[in-house]
C-alpha cells in the first residue's frame, strides 16, 4: 500500500542519464512485484517457461536493470527481512484483494474480456519463494550487489542512503521518506509508456526525485511531524489510518497542533487500534544492519546465457544484445571512475 503522499510533496522529474555514476538502493520486493504485475501478455497471463514457472520478474530484473547499468547507474538491491508484527493486517488485506481479484479474473475470462482479464490478473500478483531465489541468482550472475535487510527493505535502503553508502532510495512507495531517506527516486523500474487503468489512454511515466529536506520545508514540518501525518493517513502498519481523513486534512492538523496526540482530540470519532507510539517507533527506530558490503563485479556472460536462455528459455539474441549494452555502460562507468580518481 504505502503512505499516500502523492498530493502533498514536491517532485522533480529527472532523466536517468543525469544520474550516471549514482549508487541507487532499490527496494527489491517493490521492484520485483512491479515486474510480476506489469510484464504480462495482453490477457494478463505472466511470462512463463515450459515448466509453467513464471519468468516475468526475471525479464524485468534483467532488461530494466540492464537499462540502468547502460546509463551509468550503479544499482544495489535490498531484500526484505522479517516484517514488523503490525504489518500482518496489511498483508491480510492484500491477500483478500487477491482472492477477490481471482474471482473477477475468472469471470472476465468466461466472458472473453481480455481488458478486464489483464486488469484483474495484475491484482492477483503473488511472489513465491522460487521467484526470489531466481532473482538473487540472476543478480549475482549480473555482478550486482544485494543486501539482506533484517527488517523492512525500505528502512535498510533509507539507512544506507543516510550513511552516504548509496545516493538514492528507489521505490514506488513514499514510505522511504517516513524511514528518513534523504532522497527518494521513483518510477525507475516502471518508467515508460503506461496505460491508464479503465481508460483507453496512455501516459508517459518518467523518473522523479523527492528530497526529504525539501518536502519538510514545503510542508512546514519537521521529520517526526511528517511521520505523524503518515500515521494519520495510514501506513502499512495501520492501513486504515483515521477513517475519512485525507492527506491534506492530516497535514493541516499536524501543522496546527504539532503532534498526533494533540491533533486527535480535534478529529471526530478518531480511534487507533494500536498505540501511535508503537507505529511511530517503527519508522523512527527501524531494524537495520551495518553487515553489508557493496561491490560490483563483471557480469558472467555465459552463466547468464545458460540460466536465462538454457533454463528459462529467453531469446538468446535479445539477451546477447542487452549484455553488450550492459558492457558498454560498465566500461563508461569504469572510465569515469578512473578519471575522477585521477583528479582527486
C-alpha positions as CSV (number, residue, x, y, z in Angstrom):
1,X,0.0,0.0,0.0
2,X,2.4,2.7,1.1
3,X,1.5,6.0,2.6
4,X,-0.5,8.3,0.3
5,X,1.8,11.3,0.0
6,X,1.4,11.9,-3.8
7,X,-0.6,15.1,-3.5
8,X,1.4,16.6,-0.6
9,X,5.0,16.7,-1.6
10,X,7.2,18.3,-4.4
11,X,8.6,16.0,-7.1
12,X,11.3,16.9,-9.6
13,X,11.4,14.9,-12.9
14,X,14.9,13.7,-13.9
15,X,16.5,11.8,-16.8
16,X,18.3,8.6,-15.9
17,X,21.3,9.8,-17.9
18,X,21.6,12.7,-15.5
19,X,22.1,10.2,-12.6
20,X,25.1,8.4,-14.2
21,X,27.6,7.3,-11.5
22,X,25.0,7.4,-8.8
23,X,24.5,4.5,-6.5
24,X,20.8,3.6,-6.1
25,X,19.4,1.3,-3.4
26,X,16.5,-0.5,-4.9
27,X,13.7,-1.9,-2.8
28,X,13.9,-5.4,-4.3
29,X,10.5,-6.7,-3.3
30,X,8.8,-3.5,-4.5
31,X,10.6,-3.8,-7.9
32,X,10.1,-7.5,-8.4
33,X,6.4,-7.1,-7.5
34,X,6.2,-4.4,-10.2
35,X,7.8,-6.6,-12.8
36,X,5.4,-9.5,-11.9
37,X,2.4,-7.2,-12.1
38,X,3.2,-5.3,-15.3
39,X,5.1,-7.7,-17.5
40,X,2.3,-9.8,-18.9
41,X,0.5,-11.0,-22.0
42,X,-2.5,-8.9,-23.3
43,X,-4.9,-11.2,-21.4
44,X,-2.9,-10.8,-18.2
45,X,-1.0,-14.1,-18.3
46,X,2.5,-13.7,-17.0
47,X,5.6,-14.8,-18.9
48,X,6.4,-18.5,-18.2
49,X,8.9,-21.2,-19.1
50,X,7.8,-24.5,-20.5
51,X,7.5,-26.0,-17.0
52,X,4.9,-23.4,-16.0
53,X,7.2,-21.3,-13.8
54,X,6.7,-17.6,-14.0
55,X,9.6,-15.6,-15.5
56,X,8.2,-12.0,-15.7
57,X,10.3,-11.0,-12.7
58,X,13.5,-12.2,-14.4
59,X,12.6,-10.3,-17.6
60,X,12.1,-7.1,-15.7
61,X,15.2,-7.6,-13.5
62,X,17.5,-8.3,-16.4
63,X,16.3,-5.9,-19.1
64,X,15.3,-2.9,-16.9
65,X,18.3,-3.3,-14.6
66,X,20.4,-3.6,-17.7
67,X,18.9,-0.3,-18.9
68,X,20.1,1.4,-15.7
69,X,23.6,0.0,-15.9
70,X,23.8,1.0,-19.6
71,X,23.1,4.6,-18.5
72,X,25.8,4.5,-15.9
73,X,23.8,4.0,-12.7
74,X,25.0,1.6,-10.0
75,X,22.1,-0.5,-8.6
76,X,22.1,-2.3,-5.2
77,X,19.1,-4.4,-4.5
78,X,17.8,-4.5,-0.9
79,X,15.8,-7.6,0.2
80,X,13.2,-7.5,2.9
81,X,13.8,-9.3,6.2
82,X,11.2,-10.0,8.9
83,X,8.2,-7.6,8.8
84,X,7.0,-6.0,12.0
85,X,4.1,-7.8,13.5
86,X,1.9,-4.8,12.9
87,X,2.2,-5.4,9.1
88,X,0.1,-8.6,9.5
89,X,-3.2,-6.6,9.0
90,X,-1.9,-5.1,5.7
91,X,-0.7,-8.5,4.5
92,X,-4.1,-10.0,5.2
93,X,-5.8,-7.0,3.4
94,X,-3.7,-7.6,0.3
95,X,-4.5,-11.4,0.5
96,X,-8.2,-10.6,0.5
97,X,-7.8,-8.3,-2.5
98,X,-6.0,-11.1,-4.4
99,X,-8.8,-13.6,-3.6
100,X,-11.4,-11.2,-4.9
101,X,-9.3,-10.4,-8.0
102,X,-9.0,-14.1,-8.8
103,X,-12.8,-14.4,-8.8
104,X,-13.1,-11.3,-11.0
105,X,-10.5,-12.6,-13.4
106,X,-12.3,-15.9,-13.8
107,X,-15.5,-14.1,-14.5
108,X,-13.8,-11.9,-17.2
109,X,-12.1,-15.0,-18.7
110,X,-15.5,-16.6,-19.0
111,X,-16.8,-13.5,-20.8
112,X,-13.7,-13.3,-23.0
113,X,-13.0,-9.8,-21.8
114,X,-9.2,-9.6,-22.2
115,X,-9.0,-6.0,-21.0
116,X,-10.6,-6.9,-17.6
117,X,-8.6,-10.2,-17.6
118,X,-5.3,-8.2,-17.7
119,X,-6.6,-5.7,-15.1
120,X,-7.6,-8.4,-12.5
121,X,-4.6,-10.6,-13.3
122,X,-2.3,-7.9,-12.2
123,X,-4.1,-7.6,-8.9
124,X,-3.6,-11.3,-8.3
125,X,0.2,-10.9,-8.3
126,X,2.0,-13.0,-5.7
127,X,5.6,-13.6,-5.1
128,X,6.7,-17.2,-4.5
129,X,9.9,-18.4,-2.9
130,X,11.4,-19.6,-6.2
131,X,11.0,-16.2,-7.7
132,X,13.2,-14.6,-5.0
133,X,15.7,-17.4,-5.4
134,X,15.9,-17.0,-9.2
135,X,16.2,-13.2,-8.7
136,X,19.1,-13.5,-6.4
137,X,20.8,-15.9,-8.8
138,X,20.4,-13.5,-11.7
139,X,21.7,-10.6,-9.7
140,X,24.8,-12.5,-8.8
141,X,25.3,-13.6,-12.4
142,X,25.0,-9.9,-13.4
143,X,27.6,-8.9,-10.9
144,X,25.2,-6.7,-9.0
145,X,25.3,-6.4,-5.2
146,X,22.3,-7.2,-2.9
147,X,21.8,-6.6,0.7
148,X,19.7,-8.6,3.1
149,X,17.8,-6.3,5.4
150,X,17.0,-7.5,8.9
151,X,13.6,-5.9,8.7
152,X,11.9,-3.7,6.1
153,X,13.9,-3.3,2.9
154,X,12.9,0.4,2.6
155,X,14.2,1.1,6.1
156,X,17.6,-0.5,5.2
157,X,17.8,1.4,1.9
158,X,17.0,4.7,3.8
159,X,19.7,3.9,6.4
160,X,22.3,3.2,3.7
161,X,21.4,6.4,1.9
162,X,21.6,8.4,5.2
163,X,25.1,6.9,5.8
164,X,26.1,8.0,2.3
165,X,26.8,4.5,1.1
166,X,24.1,5.0,-1.6
167,X,22.9,8.2,-3.2
168,X,19.2,7.4,-3.6
169,X,16.5,5.0,-2.4
170,X,14.5,3.6,-5.2
171,X,10.9,2.6,-4.5
172,X,7.4,3.3,-5.7
173,X,6.2,3.9,-2.1
174,X,6.7,7.1,-0.2
175,X,7.3,5.1,3.0
176,X,11.0,5.6,2.3
177,X,10.6,9.2,3.4
178,X,9.0,8.1,6.7
179,X,12.1,5.9,7.3
180,X,14.2,9.0,6.8
181,X,15.5,8.5,3.3
182,X,17.2,11.8,2.3
183,X,16.4,11.2,-1.4
184,X,13.7,9.0,-2.9
185,X,13.8,8.1,-6.6
186,X,10.5,6.9,-8.1
187,X,9.4,5.5,-11.5
188,X,12.8,3.9,-12.1
189,X,11.7,0.3,-12.6
190,X,8.4,1.2,-14.3
191,X,9.3,4.2,-16.4
192,X,7.9,4.4,-19.9
193,X,4.5,4.5,-21.6
194,X,1.8,3.0,-19.4
195,X,-2.0,2.5,-20.0
196,X,-4.3,4.4,-17.6
197,X,-6.5,1.9,-15.8
198,X,-10.0,1.5,-17.1
199,X,-9.3,4.0,-19.9
200,X,-8.2,3.7,-23.5
201,X,-5.5,6.3,-22.8
202,X,-1.7,6.2,-22.1
203,X,0.6,8.4,-20.1
204,X,4.4,8.7,-20.0
205,X,5.9,7.8,-16.7
206,X,9.2,9.5,-16.0
207,X,11.6,9.1,-13.1
208,X,11.2,11.7,-10.3
209,X,13.2,12.7,-7.3
210,X,11.7,13.7,-3.9
211,X,14.1,15.1,-1.3
212,X,13.2,14.8,2.4
213,X,14.6,18.2,3.3
214,X,12.6,20.0,0.6
215,X,9.5,18.0,1.5
216,X,9.7,19.1,5.1
217,X,10.3,22.7,4.1
218,X,7.4,22.6,1.6
219,X,5.0,21.1,4.2
220,X,6.3,23.3,7.0
221,X,7.0,20.2,9.2
222,X,9.9,18.5,10.9
223,X,10.7,14.9,10.3
224,X,8.8,13.5,13.3
225,X,5.7,15.5,12.3
226,X,5.9,14.1,8.8
227,X,5.8,10.6,10.3
228,X,2.7,11.7,12.3
229,X,1.0,12.9,9.1
230,X,1.7,9.5,7.6
231,X,0.2,7.7,10.6
232,X,-3.0,9.8,10.4
233,X,-3.3,9.0,6.7
234,X,-2.5,5.3,7.0
235,X,0.7,3.2,6.6
236,X,1.5,-0.5,6.1
237,X,1.4,-0.8,9.9
238,X,-2.0,0.9,10.4
239,X,-3.6,0.5,6.9
240,X,-6.8,2.4,7.5
241,X,-5.4,5.5,9.3
242,X,-8.2,7.7,10.5
243,X,-11.4,6.8,8.6
244,X,-12.4,9.7,6.3
245,X,-9.3,11.7,6.9
246,X,-7.5,12.7,3.7
247,X,-3.8,13.7,3.2
248,X,-4.4,17.5,3.1
249,X,-6.5,17.4,6.2
250,X,-4.0,15.3,8.0
251,X,-1.2,17.7,7.1
252,X,-3.2,20.7,8.3
253,X,-4.0,19.1,11.6
254,X,-0.3,18.4,12.3
255,X,0.7,21.9,11.2
256,X,-1.9,23.4,13.6
257,X,-1.4,21.0,16.6
258,X,2.2,19.9,16.2
259,X,1.8,16.3,17.2
260,X,-0.6,13.4,16.5
261,X,-1.6,13.3,20.2
262,X,-2.5,16.9,20.2
263,X,-4.5,16.6,16.9
264,X,-6.6,13.5,17.8
265,X,-9.0,15.5,20.1
266,X,-9.8,17.7,17.1
267,X,-10.8,14.7,14.9
268,X,-14.3,13.4,15.2
269,X,-14.5,9.7,16.1
270,X,-10.7,9.3,15.9
271,X,-9.7,5.8,17.1
272,X,-6.4,3.9,16.8
273,X,-6.4,0.1,17.2
274,X,-2.7,0.4,18.1
275,X,-0.9,2.9,20.2
276,X,0.5,5.5,17.8
277,X,3.9,5.5,19.6
278,X,4.4,1.9,18.5
279,X,3.8,2.8,14.9
280,X,6.0,5.9,15.2
281,X,8.8,3.8,16.6
282,X,8.9,1.5,13.6
283,X,9.7,4.5,11.4
284,X,12.0,6.4,13.8
285,X,13.9,3.4,15.1
286,X,13.7,0.7,12.4
287,X,15.6,-2.5,12.4
288,X,18.6,-2.0,10.2
289,X,22.1,-3.5,9.8
290,X,25.7,-2.4,9.0
291,X,26.5,-6.0,8.0
292,X,26.8,-5.5,4.2
293,X,29.3,-4.9,1.5
294,X,28.6,-3.1,-1.7
295,X,30.7,-4.4,-4.6
296,X,30.1,-4.6,-8.3
297,X,31.6,-7.4,-10.4
298,X,31.9,-8.1,-14.1
299,X,28.8,-10.0,-15.4
300,X,29.1,-13.7,-16.0
301,X,28.0,-13.7,-19.7
302,X,28.0,-17.4,-20.2
303,X,26.3,-18.0,-16.8
304,X,23.5,-15.6,-17.8
305,X,23.1,-17.2,-21.2
306,X,22.9,-20.7,-19.5
307,X,20.4,-19.5,-16.9
308,X,18.1,-17.3,-18.9
309,X,18.3,-19.0,-22.3
310,X,19.1,-22.6,-21.3
311,X,16.9,-22.9,-18.2
312,X,14.3,-20.1,-18.6
313,X,14.0,-20.2,-22.4
314,X,14.7,-16.5,-23.1
315,X,15.7,-15.3,-26.6
316,X,19.5,-15.7,-26.7
317,X,19.8,-13.0,-29.4
318,X,18.0,-10.4,-27.2
319,X,19.9,-11.4,-24.1
320,X,23.2,-11.0,-26.0
321,X,22.3,-7.5,-27.3
322,X,21.4,-6.5,-23.7
323,X,24.7,-7.9,-22.4
324,X,26.5,-5.8,-25.0
325,X,24.7,-2.6,-23.8
326,X,25.5,-3.5,-20.2
327,X,29.1,-4.0,-21.0
328,X,29.2,-0.6,-22.8
329,X,27.6,1.1,-19.8
330,X,30.0,-0.6,-17.4
331,X,33.1,0.5,-19.4
332,X,31.8,4.1,-19.4
333,X,31.4,3.9,-15.6
334,X,34.8,2.5,-15.0
335,X,36.3,5.1,-17.3
336,X,34.5,7.9,-15.4
337,X,35.6,6.5,-12.1
338,X,39.2,6.3,-13.2
339,X,39.1,9.9,-14.3
340,X,37.6,11.1,-11.0
341,X,40.3,9.2,-9.0
342,X,43.0,10.7,-11.3
343,X,41.8,14.3,-10.5
344,X,41.4,13.8,-6.8
